[in-house]
Amino acid sequence: MKALGCLLVAGALATGAAFTQPVVAQSTTPAASEETKKLYVAQCQACHGPNGKAMLPDMAFVDRAWKHGTSTADMAKVITEGVPGTMMMPFKGRLTEEQIRDLARYVRSLDPKLKPEKK
């Protein structure tokens, strides 16, 4: 019976079958709520990848050079206004200011190289 289970799993992996459970990024910031993590999965993960590790380096939040600033305010501005000439669309009007701020904090927390901001 165990052999059959292993064969089924191996077959699913070999055929590229995907598991439908979304990957929720783990935050190093305890204040990141489950709601914010789910918002990241719904709004950001498709482009920026699970845990901020996108396939394209320019879209990753980890192991990259930040082009638009590293503060929470910088990141909130990018989320709010988008980045003209790129695929990053503006979320103003689609998300509340609070959701944008929470996402900015969460995104920032994904990069272990960034030191905590002073309050």
Backbone bond lengths (Angstrom), bond angles and torsions (degrees), N, CA, C in turn:
res aa  C-N    CA-C-N  psi(-1)  N-CA   C-N-CA  omega(-1)  CA-C   N-CA-C  phi
1 M - - - 1.449 - - 1.530 110.64 -
2 K 1.366 116.22 -41.33 1.459 119.79 178.02 1.516 110.82 -62.45
3 A 1.332 116.72 -37.53 1.461 120.74 -179.64 1.526 110.55 -63.39
4 L 1.329 116.56 -39.89 1.459 120.40 178.65 1.515 110.68 -63.64
5 G 1.330 117.85 -42.02 1.464 121.43 178.03 1.517 111.56 -62.11
6 C 1.322 116.38 -43.14 1.465 120.91 178.11 1.521 110.92 -63.21
7 L 1.332 116.73 -40.52 1.458 120.46 178.74 1.530 110.91 -64.25
8 L 1.322 116.66 -41.10 1.462 119.58 179.44 1.529 111.27 -63.73
9 V 1.311 117.43 -43.92 1.461 121.19 178.40 1.523 109.82 -64.39
10 A 1.328 117.02 -45.89 1.461 120.90 179.74 1.521 110.42 -61.25
11 G 1.322 116.68 -40.97 1.466 120.57 178.26 1.520 111.92 -63.60
12 A 1.309 116.64 -41.66 1.463 120.51 179.02 1.519 110.51 -63.87
13 L 1.327 116.68 -42.33 1.462 120.37 178.81 1.525 111.23 -67.19
14 A 1.314 116.81 -39.98 1.462 120.80 -178.40 1.517 112.11 -67.03
15 T 1.333 116.86 -33.80 1.463 119.81 -179.53 1.514 112.24 -86.07
16 G 1.316 116.62 -2.62 1.456 119.15 178.65 1.512 112.83 81.73
17 A 1.310 118.06 15.00 1.453 120.24 178.64 1.524 109.28 -60.83
18 A 1.298 115.49 133.32 1.465 119.68 -178.02 1.514 110.46 -99.00
19 F 1.306 115.55 145.56 1.442 120.23 172.37 1.511 105.89 -85.35
20 T 1.308 118.45 135.96 1.457 121.87 -172.08 1.519 114.29 -82.86
21 Q 1.305 118.73 -7.97 1.452 120.96 179.36 1.526 109.27 -69.69
22 P 1.346 118.82 119.79 1.460 119.59 -179.56 1.525 111.07 -68.24
23 V 1.314 114.47 150.18 1.461 120.12 176.65 1.515 107.29 -87.24
24 V 1.311 116.67 121.78 1.454 121.78 179.17 1.512 107.84 -99.22
25 A 1.314 115.82 122.66 1.463 120.27 -179.45 1.524 110.04 -61.48
26 Q 1.304 115.09 141.76 1.459 120.86 177.42 1.511 108.73 -93.85
27 S 1.280 117.36 127.59 1.453 121.35 -178.44 1.512 111.33 -93.91
28 T 1.323 115.24 145.37 1.452 119.39 172.93 1.521 110.05 -86.07
29 T 1.319 116.42 -5.61 1.449 121.87 178.80 1.524 108.42 -98.16
30 P 1.325 118.42 113.28 1.455 119.60 -176.97 1.526 112.90 -61.76
31 A 1.331 117.65 -21.84 1.454 120.75 -177.52 1.529 112.78 -74.11
32 A 1.330 118.28 -10.93 1.456 120.44 179.37 1.527 108.73 -68.05
33 S 1.310 115.85 117.84 1.457 120.19 -177.24 1.525 110.72 -80.26
34 E 1.294 115.81 162.62 1.463 120.71 174.64 1.519 109.51 -60.09
35 E 1.325 116.45 -35.69 1.470 120.81 178.66 1.531 110.43 -61.44
36 T 1.339 117.12 -42.47 1.462 120.84 179.17 1.521 110.63 -66.89
37 K 1.316 117.20 -41.21 1.463 120.63 177.76 1.525 110.65 -61.96
38 K 1.322 116.94 -42.65 1.469 120.68 178.34 1.525 110.99 -66.65
39 L 1.318 116.64 -35.91 1.462 121.07 177.05 1.532 109.72 -63.91
40 Y 1.328 116.96 -41.06 1.464 120.96 176.16 1.533 109.99 -59.42
41 V 1.327 116.62 -47.30 1.465 120.45 179.80 1.529 110.05 -58.88
42 A 1.317 117.30 -44.98 1.458 121.32 -176.03 1.528 113.54 -72.55
43 Q 1.332 117.39 -38.05 1.460 120.34 -171.25 1.533 114.67 -106.07
44 C 1.320 118.51 -23.23 1.471 120.78 -169.02 1.523 114.51 -121.07
45 Q 1.314 116.53 -34.85 1.451 120.81 -169.75 1.527 113.90 -60.26
46 A 1.315 118.99 -33.78 1.466 120.76 -177.94 1.527 111.47 -57.63
47 C 1.316 117.40 -38.02 1.469 121.05 -179.91 1.526 112.56 -96.27
48 H 1.322 116.66 -39.68 1.463 120.75 -171.95 1.527 113.56 -96.32
49 G 1.324 117.03 -5.24 1.453 121.64 173.54 1.515 114.75 79.53
50 P 1.345 115.30 161.11 1.451 120.21 175.34 1.529 109.37 -62.43
51 N 1.290 116.28 135.94 1.459 121.51 179.40 1.526 113.14 60.47
52 G 1.342 117.40 19.69 1.461 120.91 178.17 1.514 114.19 75.20
53 K 1.318 116.86 15.94 1.466 121.33 -177.75 1.529 109.71 -105.00
54 A 1.327 115.62 74.09 1.462 121.57 -178.99 1.522 111.05 -71.33
55 M 1.313 115.93 156.02 1.461 121.47 177.31 1.529 110.96 -66.03
56 L 1.327 116.98 -35.92 1.462 121.31 179.19 1.521 109.07 -92.45
57 P 1.317 118.38 123.73 1.463 120.79 -176.16 1.532 114.45 -54.36
58 D 1.327 118.05 -36.90 1.465 120.30 -179.32 1.528 112.79 -67.14
59 M 1.326 117.07 -17.04 1.455 120.40 -178.24 1.528 112.51 -103.72
60 A 1.316 116.60 -1.50 1.465 121.18 -177.93 1.521 110.85 -84.66
61 F 1.312 115.98 153.00 1.465 122.64 175.07 1.532 110.81 -103.51
62 V 1.312 117.09 -3.51 1.458 122.60 -176.94 1.531 108.09 -122.79
63 D 1.327 116.68 141.37 1.469 121.64 178.16 1.525 112.68 57.37
64 R 1.299 116.24 50.22 1.458 120.37 179.75 1.513 110.11 -147.28
65 A 1.302 115.33 168.02 1.465 121.30 171.95 1.522 106.55 -94.76
66 W 1.302 116.73 128.71 1.464 121.25 -179.37 1.527 109.10 -78.80
67 K 1.326 117.82 123.86 1.464 122.77 -176.82 1.518 113.34 -86.61
68 H 1.320 117.69 -25.40 1.464 121.17 -170.28 1.522 113.36 -117.28
69 G 1.337 116.63 16.93 1.459 120.73 179.04 1.505 112.13 104.49
70 T 1.335 114.75 158.69 1.469 119.42 -175.71 1.522 114.03 -115.37
71 S 1.313 117.58 1.90 1.466 118.58 179.02 1.529 109.38 -83.09
72 T 1.315 114.94 160.00 1.462 119.75 175.84 1.526 109.92 -58.97
73 A 1.331 117.41 -39.46 1.466 121.17 179.12 1.532 111.49 -62.74
74 D 1.350 116.56 -40.79 1.468 120.33 177.38 1.527 110.57 -61.33
75 M 1.307 115.97 -44.60 1.458 121.01 -177.52 1.530 111.13 -68.92
76 A 1.329 116.44 -37.97 1.470 120.10 177.28 1.527 110.06 -63.52
77 K 1.324 116.78 -37.66 1.474 120.47 178.39 1.524 110.45 -63.03
78 V 1.328 117.26 -43.88 1.461 120.93 179.04 1.532 110.29 -63.36
79 I 1.316 117.02 -43.53 1.469 120.11 179.45 1.530 109.59 -64.58
80 T 1.306 117.30 -41.38 1.464 121.73 -178.41 1.520 111.79 -67.31
81 E 1.341 116.32 -50.47 1.465 121.50 -171.21 1.525 114.50 -96.75
82 G 1.331 117.38 -15.71 1.452 120.11 -173.77 1.516 110.14 74.47
83 V 1.320 116.19 -173.05 1.466 121.39 177.92 1.523 107.35 -130.25
84 P 1.337 116.99 106.34 1.472 119.84 179.75 1.531 111.81 -55.25
85 G 1.307 115.92 140.68 1.458 121.61 179.40 1.514 113.99 83.07
86 T 1.338 116.57 3.90 1.468 121.02 177.19 1.524 108.93 -128.02
87 M 1.299 115.79 179.73 1.468 120.83 177.59 1.531 112.27 -80.56
88 M 1.330 117.54 -6.52 1.471 120.76 -178.88 1.515 109.32 -75.69
89 M 1.326 114.50 106.45 1.456 120.13 -179.11 1.521 111.12 -88.57
90 P 1.334 117.05 158.62 1.465 119.65 177.56 1.531 111.25 -75.45
91 F 1.314 115.82 143.10 1.461 120.98 178.13 1.525 112.12 -107.24
92 K 1.334 116.91 4.03 1.464 120.13 175.66 1.527 107.93 -60.95
93 G 1.302 116.08 130.57 1.456 120.52 -178.26 1.524 113.12 89.81
94 R 1.313 117.24 -20.32 1.463 121.17 177.75 1.517 110.99 -98.65
95 L 1.337 115.86 -30.61 1.456 122.17 177.96 1.521 108.42 -125.50
96 T 1.317 116.06 153.56 1.460 119.43 177.43 1.531 109.27 -75.61
97 E 1.326 116.41 163.80 1.461 120.35 176.84 1.529 110.46 -59.53
98 E 1.314 116.78 -38.36 1.464 121.10 179.09 1.528 111.25 -64.70
99 Q 1.339 117.25 -43.11 1.466 120.57 178.23 1.534 110.42 -62.99
100 I 1.326 116.69 -41.76 1.464 121.23 179.10 1.526 110.37 -63.16
101 R 1.313 117.27 -45.61 1.466 121.32 178.75 1.529 110.72 -61.27
102 D 1.340 116.33 -44.70 1.467 120.38 179.71 1.522 111.25 -64.02
103 L 1.345 117.02 -41.27 1.461 119.93 177.38 1.524 111.18 -64.22
104 A 1.338 117.06 -40.28 1.465 120.87 179.21 1.530 110.15 -61.32
105 R 1.306 117.27 -44.37 1.472 120.57 177.74 1.525 110.93 -62.40
106 Y 1.312 115.09 -42.42 1.456 120.51 -178.42 1.528 111.06 -65.45
107 V 1.329 116.13 -47.80 1.461 121.04 179.15 1.525 109.93 -58.28
108 R 1.311 116.44 -43.96 1.465 121.14 179.45 1.524 110.60 -61.02
109 S 1.318 117.33 -37.02 1.464 121.13 -177.84 1.528 112.53 -70.14
110 L 1.325 117.65 -16.03 1.458 120.74 -178.32 1.532 112.62 -73.63
111 D 1.334 116.91 -23.22 1.462 120.35 -179.06 1.521 109.38 -93.42
112 P 1.329 117.41 107.62 1.470 120.30 -176.72 1.531 113.31 -66.86
113 K 1.338 117.90 -15.01 1.463 120.36 -179.76 1.523 112.63 -78.49
114 L 1.337 117.23 -19.47 1.466 119.97 -178.87 1.523 109.73 -81.33
115 K 1.310 115.56 128.06 1.462 120.82 177.63 1.522 109.06 -74.69
116 P 1.328 116.99 150.44 1.476 119.42 177.21 1.521 110.19 -57.08
117 E 1.323 114.98 143.07 1.462 120.00 178.09 1.523 109.94 -74.43
118 K 1.318 114.73 149.02 1.454 119.72 174.16 1.510 108.11 -77.79
119 K 1.308 114.93 141.70 1.478 118.97 -177.56 1.502 111.23 -92.62
